[in-house]
Amino acid sequence: MTKPIQFYILCFHRVRELLDHPKRILLMCLGFFIFSMMTSGLWWRLWALKTDETRRTQMIQEEIKMLATLEDQLAQAQSLKYIEKQAKDRLDLVAEEDLVFIFSE
């Protein structure tokens, strides 16, 4: 027989020997699966998605806190006393009954 035919026959026998051991096939499949995961970058993408999820969850929690603060401020802004206090503090306005002292330097 020629060398290429002997090579194919040898390969065929080795494949048959391998197929007779299911544990080896399982290990080879697992190894191939892990190798393909690593080379395709799937694990890297899964890790990046997990960190992105964590970061976005933190951002959502911060936004919820800020929303609660703004809702409290909005509730306060509905009262007339709050509006008067803000006008006095920020705009330096005075009410008609307030006394204003002007000091000369």
Contacts in CASP RR format, 6 or more apart in sequence:
PFRMAT RR
TARGET T0000
AUTHOR 0000-0000-0000
METHOD contacts of the structure
MODEL  1
MTKPIQFYILCFHRVRELLDHPKRILLMCLGFFIFSMMTSGLWWRLWALK
TDETRRTQMIQEEIKMLATLEDQLAQAQSLKYIEKQAKDRLDLVAEEDLV
FIFSE
1 9 0 8 1.000
18 24 0 8 1.000
18 25 0 8 1.000
19 25 0 8 1.000
37 43 0 8 1.000
76 82 0 8 1.000
77 83 0 8 1.000
84 95 0 8 1.000
87 93 0 8 1.000
88 94 0 8 1.000
88 95 0 8 1.000
94 100 0 8 1.000
END
